[in-house]
Amino acid sequence: MGNSSLRIHAFWQQSERCSTGQKVISGFDSFPARRAELLQEETFHSMLTLERRRAERSRDPFVLILLDASAFVGAGAANGFMSRLASVLWSSTRETDLVGWYQKGVMLGVIFTEIGLESKNSIKGILHSKVLDALQAELGREVSSKLVITVQLFPEDHSRRAAEPIANRRFFPDLEKGQSKKHFPRVVKRAMDLIGSILLLVLTSPLLALIAIAIKLTSKGPVIFQQVRLGEFGVPFRFLKFRTMHAGNDPKIHQEYVRRFIAGQTGSEGNEPGKPAVYKLTNDARVTPLGRFLRKTSLDEFPQFWNVLRGEMSLVGPRPPVPYEFEVYDIWHRRRVLEVKPGVTGLWQVSGRSRLCFDDMVRLDLRYSQKWSLWLDLRILIATFRAVLRGEGAY
């Protein structure tokens, strides 16, 4: 297992020696020195959020273990049982680890900080086994088997099935609380999405029909281009656009461009001396002549209003990424697809569009999610209308 695993085993052996011969007594009053260490739900969530943000910057992993005791909630001895669980956790963790309520009265959590492992593959199994052994020693196998124990590592492993979200909501209690505080504005935002998308689709339906006929007459292939994108909290959905490329083109061209764009290795394609960099594939041979016009006028984006109607997108929000784009994100980049629903337009489109590098685009998306308001959405929609009329940053 290597030096990393040896350090973990040494830590647990030390914990076991400290607790040998000591009977875990029910109730917090028997542990006055440790009682304050059981963090209340709000404090535990705050500490989890801080640890996650630290890990996003440092890339040092941490482990979150959750003990769900829902099967025991409502029982007469529920409080005493949760106290015993807390005592087992205290006797099995370091002083630097954080123990508290993830969900008051139902679920306890432990944040294992500074695990400092060269290999992350074995840590989850090691910690799960040690916590389970400690629980079984105190509570017995039958009782312990009714507990639901989950062990999660952050940053997360993104080897997942296609239909699974890319982020574990357990690591983001701050986002859940932020959404609940803005419940009414979010309801109004959804109403704006429904009314706006319906009006636009109805009013432009003759134009959209002409575009569909033109696409069909000028190139082979379907009228609508469909692509899997990642929505809010990384939930995949089928993204719609008018097809602007020849059918059967090689997607590896765009994949390679995206990889270089995110790495900051693009921005000079087709630039003239003295003009700002363009962070966009220009003069792409895969694009049809009609497709160039549709892209320049942003008319290719109109089928996305159907995504808005279905609730997969909003009128305003960050642009939804393709999965292969997300795979090469830095850790802090990932927040742009976690905090708000993706949109047809956003702060990036009205603040520079193709003139901004990827890191600046992400910063704008994060700023939008942090400062979001209905008034900001209205300002972005008005600015988008002006940008579309001028064709700013469209290729």
C-alpha positions in Angstrom: 0.0 0.0 0.0 3.0 2.3 0.3 4.0 5.0 2.8 0.7 6.7 2.6 -1.3 3.7 3.7 1.2 3.0 6.4 0.7 6.4 7.9 -3.1 5.9 7.9 -2.7 2.5 9.6 -0.3 4.0 12.2 -2.9 6.7 12.9 -5.6 4.2 13.5 -3.4 2.0 15.7 -2.7 5.0 17.9 -6.4 5.7 18.1 -7.1 2.1 19.1 -4.4 2.1 21.8 -5.9 5.3 23.3 -9.3 3.7 23.5 -8.3 0.2 24.6 -10.1 -0.8 27.8 -12.3 2.3 27.8 -16.1 1.7 27.8 -18.0 4.1 25.6 -20.8 5.5 27.8 -24.1 6.7 26.5 -24.8 10.4 26.7 -22.9 13.6 26.1 -22.6 14.4 29.8 -20.1 11.6 30.2 -17.8 13.4 27.8 -17.8 17.1 28.9 -14.4 17.8 27.3 -15.5 16.6 23.9 -19.1 17.7 23.9 -18.4 21.1 22.2 -16.6 19.3 19.4 -19.9 18.0 17.9 -20.5 20.8 15.5 -24.0 22.0 14.9 -25.5 21.6 11.4 -24.9 25.2 10.2 -21.3 25.2 11.6 -20.5 21.8 10.1 -21.8 22.9 6.7 -19.7 26.1 6.9 -16.6 24.1 7.7 -17.3 21.7 4.9 -17.7 24.6 2.5 -14.4 26.1 3.6 -12.6 22.8 3.3 -14.0 22.3 -0.2 -12.9 25.8 -1.3 -9.5 25.2 0.2 -9.2 21.9 -1.8 -10.3 23.7 -5.0 -7.3 26.0 -4.6 -4.7 23.6 -3.2 -5.9 20.4 -4.9 -5.2 18.6 -1.6 -8.0 15.9 -1.1 -10.1 15.4 2.0 -12.6 12.7 2.9 -16.2 13.2 4.0 -17.9 10.3 5.9 -21.6 10.4 6.6 -23.5 8.2 9.0 -27.2 8.1 8.3 -29.2 6.9 11.3 -32.6 7.4 9.7 -33.6 3.8 10.7 -33.3 4.8 14.4 -35.0 8.2 14.2 -38.2 8.3 16.2 -37.1 5.5 18.6 -37.4 6.3 22.2 -33.6 6.1 22.7 -32.7 8.0 19.6 -30.8 10.8 21.4 -28.8 8.3 23.4 -28.0 6.3 20.3 -26.8 9.3 18.4 -24.6 10.2 21.4 -23.0 6.8 21.3 -22.4 7.2 17.6 -20.7 10.6 18.3 -18.6 9.0 21.0 -17.4 6.2 18.6 -16.4 8.9 16.0 -14.5 10.9 18.6 -12.6 7.9 19.8 -11.7 7.0 16.1 -10.6 10.4 14.8 -7.8 12.9 15.2 -8.2 16.2 16.9 -7.8 17.9 13.6 -10.8 16.0 12.1 -14.2 17.7 12.3 -17.2 15.8 13.7 -20.7 17.3 13.6 -24.3 17.2 12.4 -24.7 17.0 8.6 -28.5 16.8 9.2 -29.6 17.5 12.8 -30.8 14.4 14.6 -30.5 12.2 11.6 -27.0 12.2 10.0 -23.5 12.7 11.5 -20.6 13.7 9.5 -16.8 13.5 9.8 -14.4 15.7 7.7 -11.0 14.0 7.5 -8.7 16.9 6.6 -5.0 16.9 5.5 -4.9 13.2 4.6 -1.8 13.9 2.6 -1.8 10.8 0.4 0.2 10.2 -2.7 -2.4 7.7 -3.8 -6.2 8.3 -3.3 -7.3 4.9 -4.4 -7.1 3.1 -1.0 -8.0 5.9 1.4 -11.8 5.5 1.1 -11.7 1.8 1.7 -9.3 2.2 4.7 -11.4 4.8 6.4 -14.6 3.0 5.8 -13.3 -0.2 7.3 -11.9 1.5 10.3 -15.0 3.4 11.1 -17.2 0.3 10.5 -14.9 -1.8 12.8 -15.2 0.8 15.6 -19.0 0.9 15.2 -19.3 -2.8 15.3 -17.1 -3.1 18.3 -19.4 -0.7 20.3 -22.8 -1.4 18.8 -22.6 -4.9 17.4 -22.9 -6.1 13.8 -26.7 -6.2 13.7 -27.2 -2.6 14.8 -24.3 -1.3 12.7 -25.8 -2.9 9.6 -28.8 -0.6 9.8 -26.6 2.5 9.5 -25.9 3.8 6.1 -22.3 4.8 5.8 -21.0 6.7 2.8 -17.4 7.7 2.2 -16.7 10.4 -0.3 -13.5 11.9 -1.6 -13.0 15.5 -2.8 -11.9 16.3 -5.5 -14.2 13.8 -6.9 -13.5 11.0 -9.3 -15.4 11.7 -12.5 -15.5 8.1 -13.9 -19.3 7.9 -14.1 -22.1 6.6 -16.2 -23.4 8.9 -18.9 -26.7 9.6 -17.2 -25.2 10.4 -13.8 -24.5 13.9 -12.5 -20.9 14.9 -12.3 -21.0 16.4 -8.8 -22.0 15.1 -5.4 -24.4 17.5 -3.8 -23.2 16.4 -0.3 -20.2 18.6 -0.8 -22.2 21.7 -1.6 -24.6 22.5 1.3 -23.9 26.2 0.8 -25.5 26.0 -2.7 -28.5 24.3 -1.4 -29.0 26.9 1.3 -28.4 29.7 -1.2 -31.2 28.4 -3.4 -33.6 28.0 -0.6 -33.0 31.7 0.5 -33.8 32.8 -3.1 -36.9 30.6 -3.6 -39.3 33.4 -4.6 -36.8 35.1 -7.1 -36.1 31.7 -8.6 -39.8 31.1 -9.1 -40.0 34.5 -10.8 -37.0 33.6 -12.9 -38.6 30.4 -14.0 -41.8 32.3 -15.0 -39.7 34.7 -17.0 -38.1 31.7 -18.8 -41.4 30.2 -19.7 -43.1 33.4 -20.9 -40.0 34.6 -22.7 -39.2 31.4 -24.5 -42.9 30.8 -25.5 -43.2 34.3 -26.9 -39.9 34.1 -28.8 -40.8 30.7 -30.3 -44.3 31.8 -31.4 -43.2 35.2 -32.8 -40.2 33.8 -34.7 -41.9 30.6 -35.9 -42.2 31.7 -39.5 -38.5 32.7 -39.6 -37.5 29.4 -37.9 -39.5 27.4 -40.5 -37.6 29.3 -43.3 -34.3 28.5 -41.6 -35.2 24.8 -41.3 -36.1 24.7 -45.0 -32.9 26.5 -46.0 -30.7 24.1 -44.0 -32.5 21.1 -45.6 -32.0 22.5 -49.1 -28.4 23.5 -48.8 -26.7 20.6 -47.1 -27.3 17.0 -46.2 -28.1 16.0 -42.6 -30.7 16.8 -39.9 -32.0 20.3 -39.4 -31.5 20.2 -35.7 -28.1 19.4 -34.2 -28.3 17.6 -30.9 -25.5 17.2 -28.4 -25.1 16.0 -24.8 -24.3 18.9 -22.5 -24.0 19.3 -18.7 -26.7 21.2 -16.9 -27.1 22.4 -13.3 -25.1 20.2 -11.0 -23.7 18.4 -14.0 -27.0 16.7 -15.0 -26.7 15.7 -18.7 -29.3 16.8 -21.1 -29.8 17.0 -24.9 -28.8 20.4 -26.2 -30.5 21.7 -29.4 -29.2 24.1 -32.1 -29.8 24.5 -35.8 -27.2 22.5 -37.6 -24.5 24.8 -39.0 -21.9 22.2 -40.0 -21.6 19.5 -42.7 -22.9 16.2 -41.5 -20.3 13.6 -40.4 -17.6 16.1 -39.5 -14.7 15.1 -37.2 -15.4 16.2 -33.6 -11.8 15.7 -32.6 -11.0 19.1 -34.2 -13.2 20.9 -31.6 -12.0 18.6 -28.8 -8.4 19.5 -29.4 -9.3 23.2 -29.7 -11.2 23.1 -26.4 -8.3 21.4 -24.6 -5.9 24.1 -25.9 -8.4 26.9 -25.1 -8.8 25.8 -21.5 -5.0 25.5 -21.1 -4.6 29.1 -22.4 -2.9 28.0 -25.6 -5.2 29.7 -28.1 -6.3 33.2 -29.0 -4.2 34.0 -32.0 -6.2 32.3 -34.8 -6.7 34.7 -37.6 -5.6 37.8 -35.6 -4.4 40.9 -37.3 -1.7 43.0 -35.8 -3.0 45.5 -33.2 -6.3 43.7 -32.9 -7.5 41.8 -29.8 -7.2 38.0 -29.6 -10.1 35.9 -30.8 -10.8 32.9 -28.6 -12.9 31.0 -31.1 -12.5 28.6 -34.0 -12.6 30.9 -37.1 -12.6 29.9 -40.7 -13.7 26.4 -39.8 -14.0 24.3 -43.0 -16.7 22.2 -41.3 -19.2 25.1 -41.2 -21.6 25.5 -44.1 -22.0 28.9 -45.9 -25.5 29.1 -44.4 -24.2 28.1 -41.1 -21.8 31.0 -41.0 -24.7 33.4 -41.5 -26.7 31.6 -38.7 -23.8 31.8 -36.3 -23.0 35.5 -37.1 -26.6 36.4 -36.4 -27.0 33.9 -33.5 -30.1 32.5 -35.2 -28.6 29.0 -34.7 -29.3 29.3 -31.0 -33.1 29.6 -31.2 -33.9 25.9 -30.8 -32.4 26.2 -27.2 -35.6 28.0 -26.2 -37.1 24.5 -26.3 -34.5 23.5 -23.7 -35.6 26.5 -21.7 -39.3 25.4 -21.9 -38.3 21.9 -20.7 -36.5 23.4 -17.7 -33.0 22.2 -18.7 -31.8 25.7 -19.4 -32.7 29.3 -18.5 -32.7 32.5 -20.6 -29.7 33.7 -18.7 -26.8 31.7 -17.2 -23.4 30.1 -18.0 -23.1 28.2 -21.3 -23.5 24.5 -20.8 -20.3 22.5 -21.5 -19.9 19.3 -23.4 -18.6 16.4 -21.2 -15.1 16.3 -22.8 -14.8 19.9 -22.0 -15.6 19.3 -18.3 -13.0 16.5 -18.2 -10.2 18.9 -18.7 -11.5 21.6 -16.3 -9.3 22.7 -13.4 -11.0 22.0 -10.1 -12.2 25.6 -9.6 -13.6 25.7 -13.2 -16.1 23.1 -12.3 -18.1 25.5 -10.1 -19.5 27.2 -13.3 -21.7 24.2 -14.0 -22.7 23.6 -10.3 -24.0 26.8 -9.0 -26.8 27.9 -11.5 -28.8 26.6 -14.4 -27.1 27.1 -17.8 -28.5 29.8 -20.1 -29.0 30.8 -23.7 -27.1 34.0 -22.9 -25.0 35.2 -20.0 -22.6 37.7 -18.6 -19.8 36.3 -20.7 -21.7 36.9 -24.0 -22.3 40.6 -23.1 -18.8 41.2 -21.6 -16.5 40.2 -24.4 -17.8 36.9 -25.8 -15.0 35.5 -28.0 -12.6 38.2 -26.9 -12.1 36.6 -23.5 -9.8 33.7 -22.4 -11.3 30.7 -20.7 -10.3 31.7 -17.1 -11.9 35.1 -17.6 -15.0 33.5 -18.9 -15.3 31.3 -15.8 -14.7 34.2 -13.5 -17.6 36.0 -15.1 -19.8 32.9 -14.7 -18.9 32.7 -11.0 -19.5 36.4 -10.6 -22.9 36.0 -12.1 -23.8 33.0 -9.8 -22.7 35.0 -6.7 -24.4 38.3 -7.7 -27.4 36.9 -9.4 -30.6 38.9 -9.2 -33.7 39.4 -11.4 -32.5 42.9 -12.2 -29.1 41.5 -13.4 -30.9 39.0 -15.7 -32.9 41.9 -17.2 -29.8 43.9 -17.8 -28.1 40.9 -19.5 -31.1 40.2 -21.7 -31.1 43.9 -22.9 -27.4 43.8 -23.5 -27.7 40.5 -25.4 -30.3 42.0 -27.8 -27.9 44.9 -28.6 -24.9 42.5 -29.0 -26.9 40.3 -31.4 -27.9 43.2 -33.5 -24.3 44.3 -33.8 -23.0 40.8 -34.3 -20.3 41.4 -31.6 -18.0 38.4 -31.0 -20.0 36.0 -33.2 -18.3 33.7 -35.7 
